[in-house]
């Protein structure tokens, strides 16, 4: 059970990082 919670939290962290990168890319595209 603990392993499942840990993998879920790490997955959420990766997802949030990807969302941040996507936001940066879209922002840079809008600035141009």
N, C-alpha and C positions, 0 to 999 in steps of 0.2 A: 504493500500500500504506500509506504514512504517513497519507494522508487517511482511509483506512478505519479505522485504529487511532485516529485523533483523533476521528472521529465516534463510534466505539464508546465511547471514554472519556467524551465529553461526554454521550452517551446514558445511560451508567451514572450520571453525576453527576446528571442530571435525574431519573433513576429513584430515586436515593437521597434526593434532596430531596423528591420526592413521597411517598416512604415516611415521611420525617420528618414532613411535614405531616399525613399520614394518622394517624400515631401520636399527634401532638398533638391532633388532633380526637377520636380515640377516648379519649384520656386525659381530655380536658375533659368528654366525655360521661359517662365513668365517675365523675368527681368530682361531677357534679350529683346 
